[in-house]
Amino acid sequence: MPAPTTCPPLRKDATPKDLLRFLAQHGHTGRLTLIFAPGLGLSLDLAQGRLVGLGGPLAPRISAALRVLSLPAHRMAAWKEALALGVRPWRLPEGPLVQRVRFVAALSPFWEREAAFRFQERTWPAEGPPLEDLGDLVEEEAHPPGPPLDPLARFRLPRELGEAAPRLLALEAQELRLLGLLAHGTPLALAASQGLYPWRLFVPQVRALEALGLLEVAHDPGPALRPGDPAPQFTLIALDGRRFSLGERRGNKTLLAFFRHGGCPFCNRRVQELKAAYPRLKALGVEVVGVFGSPRETLLGRVGRQSPPFPILADPEDRVHALYRTRASLLGLLDPRALPYYLEGLRLGIPHGSTDGELLRMPAEFLVNEDLSIARAHYGRHGADRLPLEEVLAWAEGKPLA
């Protein structure tokens, strides 16, 4: 019995890796359309186990591939003329390399991710490189080291660069090029494809820019952050003088705590509690990060007297407080339930000093997952209303949150 001339459906969704292996083994000829998200698709023209061409939103431009390969001017002109005449890229001297680069950049982000697909029979000449060889190339470039990133995620420049601004001026040309591809919320896979970056090389560069505080997940939260929201990116100066960016914490859990001013009794009592719990949290892979609404110089002489073993950050203009939607409340300040906690903080003997405009600020604490999404957002109703340490430790141990 002759082999079927159309591709029978494998299943409703299949990975490009499995689909192309199947089509290559059975020698089908036609157009495979892969749809990963609305507006993010790729069409592959196939003939008897060979790639004839590729197109669609995820297909890098041929002109971009030629620029990446740094062809001399006369070869660029020859390509422009040949393409205008309808010559297939494979028939030009640099054609196989150009198409391999485009194929790898387009498919490496989604190689093992299920996609909706359809296959239409067409008639093409059986020219181009074998799919099996191309699949081997993509396999090598589809698995970045370190924490994963969703190819459909969107990043952008942070709304508040703050202390990260000097780092922007120090970037190399290649880093600025990558930042330009991402700055306006382009999906990661599309930015990688447009820039001709294999996924294996692209993801570490994105994470490096995120760790510098120069990229954040594109998201516009409501009046309060909620579980599942991306934690807004920020860069602030720590007590030891170094710049701390939240992006450094990708791949690890973080307890992010917001405080009033450096001499606040409520705040210093909580810092004392966190110091006591810190060895257990650190052993479980959780870092504590405290953000105060005071200048660094003030923090050094007040909360700094406790010598916290975790980063204490200065946010004197309340920019990061605003990003995290922390609140102010006169009723919360006067709530009698907080009085015992306040008195315990006073007994620490830390000078109260100026409130730095933070008198009515209520506490807020956030449990931030390894992927920098928020697991729990807690907005305190009075000065002593913080996340129970038992809950923080349970989350650190991987137990589900109630």
N, C-alpha and C positions, 0 to 999 in steps of 0.2 A: 504494500500500500504506500503511495507517495506521501511524503511529509506534508503536513498542513501548510497552507500558504499564509495563514493569519496566525497571530499570536494568541493562544487561548489565555483567558484571564488567569493569573496566578492566584490572586485574591484581591479584595477591594483595595488594600494598601500593601505595597511592597517596597523594599529598599532598592535604590539604584544598583547597589552591588549585586543583589539577587536577580533583578530584572535583566541587567546587562549580561550576566553569566548565562542565564537561560536563553536569551536571544542569540548570543554568540554560539552557544552549543548547538542550537537548532537552525542556524543560518538564515534567520528571518530578514526580510528586506522591507523597509518602510520607515515611518517616522514615529519615534517614541516621545511622547510629551509627558513630562514630570511636573507636578504641581505641588509645591511645598507649603504655600500660603497664598492668599489672594494677591495677585500681582507679582508673585515670585515663582516663575516657572522656567523650564528649560526644554527645548526640543532638540532631539538627536536624530539625525538622518543616518540610517544603518543599512548596510548591504552585505549579506553573507558573512557576518562576523567582523565587519570592518566599519569604522566611523567615517562617513562621507562628509558630514558637516554638523554644525551646531548653531542654534539661535535662541532667541527669547530673552527676557529681562535679565536672566542670570548669566548669559553668555557674554564674556568680555569682548570688547570691541577689538577687531583685528588691528586697528591703528594703535591701540594701547599696547598690544602685545609686541608690535614692531618697535615702539619706543622703548619698551622694557629691554628688548634685545639689542638696542643701540645700533640699529642698522645705519650704514652711511646714507647720505642724502640721495645718491643715485639709485640705491636699492629701494629706498622709500618711494621714490618717484616711479620706479618700475612696478612696484606693488600697486600703487594707486591706479596706474594705467591698466594693469592686468585685471584688477577687480572691477573697474569700470566696464571692461569688455566681457565680464561674466566668467572669467577664468577661475576654476576651482583652486582654492589655496594650496591643495596638495600638489598641484602641478608646478608650483614655483619652488625655487631651490630651498628657501627657508620654510616652506609650507609645513612639513611634518613637525618641525620644532614649534612653530607658531600655534598649530592646532593642539599639540600636546600641552603647551602652557595654558591655553584657554580651557581645555577639558579639565585639567587638574584643578585650576582655580575655581571653576564653576561647580564641580562635583565633590571636591574634598570636604566641604562643610557638611554635606548631606549624605555621604557615602553609605552610612548604615542607619539612616533615618527614614522611616516610612513616608511614602509620598503617594498621593493620588496619581493615577497614570491612565493613559490610553495609548493604543497602538493602531496606526492606520497603515494599511498596505500601500506602498508606493513602489515605483521602479527607479532604481538608481544604478549607475555603474559601480561595480565592486572595487572601489579604490579607497585608499586611506589606510591608516595603520590598523592592525588587529585590535579588537576590543580587549582581548585577553592581556595584551601588553599594556594598554592604557589603564586597565583595571589594576594591574600591578603597581603602576606609578601612583594612582590615586590612593591605593592602600597604604603606601609609604607616607603619604602626606595628610592622611585623614585623622591622625591621632596625636593631638598636641600633648605635651607633657603638662603635669600640674592640674589644678582645678579646671573643670570644663566650663565652657561658655555656650549658651544657647545660640545657634546660628541665626535665629529669628529675633534675638534681643536687639534693642536699639540703645545706643549710647549717644551722649552729647557732651559738650563742654559744660561744666558745672555753672549754675546760675551765679554762684559766688565763688570766684577763684580764691579770694582771700590771700592767705600766705603761700598759695601755690603759684601765684603770678610770676615770681622770679624764675621758677622752673620752666615756665613757658618760654621765656626769653633764651633759655640755655639749650633748647632742643636742637638736634641736628636736622638737616633738610629732609632726610628720610622720615624722621619722626613727625615733622610738621606736615609732610604729605599724607601720612596715615591719619593724623589728627583731622586734617581737612576732609578726608573721606567720611569720617564719623561724626563731625561736629554738629550736624543738623538732624541727628536721629535716624540715619540710614541703617537698615538691618545689617547686622554684622556680616552675614553671608554675602549680601549684595556689595558691601564695601570691599570685602576681600576679593570678590570677583572683579569689581571695577579696577582695583589696584593690582590685579594679577598676583595676589598673595596666596600661596598654598596655605590651607587651614593650619597645618602643623607649625608654620612660622608666624602666621597672623595672630593667633590667640595669645602667645606669650607677649607680643608687642602691645596688644590691647591691655593686657593685665599690667604691664609695666607702666603705661600711661595712666591707668587707673590708680596704681599704687602711688604715683606722683601727685595725685589729686587733680589730674587734668581731664579725666573722663568720669562720667557717672551714667547710670542707667536712666534713660529718658522716661520721665514719669512726672505727672502733675497731680500731687495728692490733694485731697480735700482739706477740710478744716482740722482734721486729725489724721495722723498716720495709723494704718491698720495692718494686721498680719497679712503677709503676702506682698505688701508694698516694698519697692526697693528702698533701702536706707539711703537718704540723700548723701551725696559725696561732700566732703569738706576737708580743708587743711588748716590746722591751727598750730600755734607755737606751744610746746610743752614746757614744763618747769625747767627741764634740763637744757632748754634753748633750741632743741631740734624741732624740725617741722614734722608733724604727724598727719598722715592722710588716712582716711577710713579705708581707701582702696588697698592699703597694705594688708588688711585683714581678710581679704578673699581667701577662702580655703580653711578658715578658722572661725570659731564662734567668739562673739564679743558681747559683753554687757556694757551698754552705753548709758551712762548716768548723767543727768543734767542737774546742776546746782545753782544756787543763788550767788552769793559773793564769798570771798575767801575767808571771812570771819564769821560766817553764818553758823550758829550753834546746831541747827538742824543738819546742815550739810556736813559739818565736821564730825558729828555723831555718826552719820551714815558712812563717811570715809573710814572711821574707826571700825565699824562693822565689816566693811568690805576688806579692810586690811586683815582682819581676823580670819575671814573666809578665803582670802586670796590663795593660800597654799593649796587648798582643795580645788578651787576653781582652776588654777594654773595647771595642776596635775591632770585635770580633765580636758585641757586644751582651750580654756576660756580666758580671754584677756578682759580686764576691766579697764574702761576708759571713762574718765570724769571730765565734764565740760563745765567751767565756771564762768559767770558773767562779770569777771573782774580782770584787770590787767595782770600780766605775768608778775610784775614787780610786787603787786599787792598779794598775790597768791604765795609768793616765796616766803613772805613774813607771817602768813596766817596758816592756811591749810598745809603749806609746805613744812611747817614745824612737825607735822606728823610723819614726814618722810614716806609718803605713800610709795609702795613698790610697783605701782602701775601708773600709766600716763595720766597726768593732770594737765588739762589744756585751758588756755586763756581765750575767752570769747567776749572781750570787753564791749564790742558793739552789738552783741546779741544776734549776729548774723546766723550762726548755726542754731541758736535757740529758735529763731524764726523759721528756719528750714524744717525743724522738727515740731513746730507748732506748739511749743511750750506755752503755758498760760499764766495769767496773773489773777489773783483773787484776794480781795480784802477779807471776805468771810473766811476763806481758807487760812489766812494769816491769823485770824482771831479764834479759830476753832479750838475749843478747850481740849479736844482729844490729843492735840499735839503738844500740850504743855509738859508732860513728863519727859518726853523725848528732848524738848528744848532745854530743860533743866540739866539733863544728862550731858548735852552738848556744852553748856556753860561750864560744867565742872572740869572740862578738858583744859581750861585756862588759856584758850587761844583768844587773842585780842579781837574784839568785834569790829571796831573801826567803822569806816564808811560802808554803806550798803551798795555803793556803786550803781544806784538806780534799780537795784534788784529786790527792793523790800517786799513787793507783792508777788514775786515770782513763785509759782508752785513747782514742786519736783516733777520730773518725768524720767522714766527708765525704759530702755528698749533692749530686748533680746534679739541679737542680729545673727542670722544663720551664716553658714559657711559661704553661701552664694550671695551674701550681702542683702538678703531679703529679711524683712522683719518677722520674727516669730511671735513676739508679744510686744505690745505697746501699752505702757502703763502711765496714765496721766494722774498725778496725785491730786487729791482734793484738799489736803492740808499739808503742813510742813513735814509731818512724820509719815505720810502715806507713800510708801515705797513698795517695790516688789518683795514679797517674802523670800528670804534667802533659800528656804526649802524648795521653793518653786524654781529658783535659778539653778540650784544644784541638780534638781531632777532633770531639767532641760539639758544641763551640761552632760548628764549621764545618758542622754538619748531617749529619755522617757517622754511619751506624748504629753503635750500641755493640755490641761483641762479646758 
